[in-house]
Amino acid sequence: MNPTRPHPSAPREPTEAEIQKQAYHLWIDGGRLEGVELDNWFSAKELLRHRHGQSHGLAPRGVHSVRPNPFSNQPNS
């Protein structure tokens, strides 16, 4: 087996083009703000990794897991 080739069932890394396209969409969705290019790039890369099954435990910008509020008096349903 060639060690430089990933295992066929291993998720692949997103390509530069995929990251660029996703970062652009994040920029559009985020209101076309200036100075967020790097944030959008890393968010796009992590989002695509998650989609490819390679999540590293970091949520993309704007994506949050729902956790119960420990200070809420409301019971969890």
N, C-alpha and C positions, 0 to 999 in steps of 0.2 A: 504494500500500500504506500502511495506517495504521501509523505508527511506535509507537503506544501498544499495539498488539495484538501478542502474540508470534507468531512464525512457527508455522504449523500443526504442523510436525514438531518444534518446540522443546519440550523437557520443561517441564512447568509446576511452579511452586512449590507445595509442600504448603500446604493451607489451615490456618487456626488450629485448626479442629475436628479435622483429621487429626493435627496436632502434639499437641494436648491429649490425644487418645485414645491415641496412641503413648506419650506421656510417662507417662500413667497406667499403661499396661501395663509400662513400664520400672520404675516405682515399685513395682508389685506384685511383679514378677520380682526386684527388688533387695531384697526383704525389708521393704518399707514403711518405710524409714528416713526420719527427719525431716531437713530441711535440705538435701535433694538436688534440690529442685524445679527449680532453674535448670539444674543439670547434666542432669537428665532431659529438660528442655525442649530444650536445645541438641542433646543426643544424639538425641532423637526427630526433630528437624528435619533433622539430617544423615542419619539413617537413611532418612527418607522421601525426601530429595533423591536419595540413592543409588538407592533403589527407582524413582524417576522418571527416573533416568539423568542426574542432575546432581551426581554425587559431586565434592567439591572436595579429595579426597585425605585427608580426615580420617575416621578410623574411628569409628563410634559406640561409646559406652562398652560394654565387654564384648566387642567384636568386634575381633579381632586377626588380622593377616595372619601366616602361618607363614613364618618365615625360618630358614635354617639357623643353628645356633649355631656361631660361628667358633671357640669354645673346645672344642668337642666333638671327640673322637677318632673318632667314628662317621662312616663315609662316608655321604654323601647318597645316598638311593635314589630 
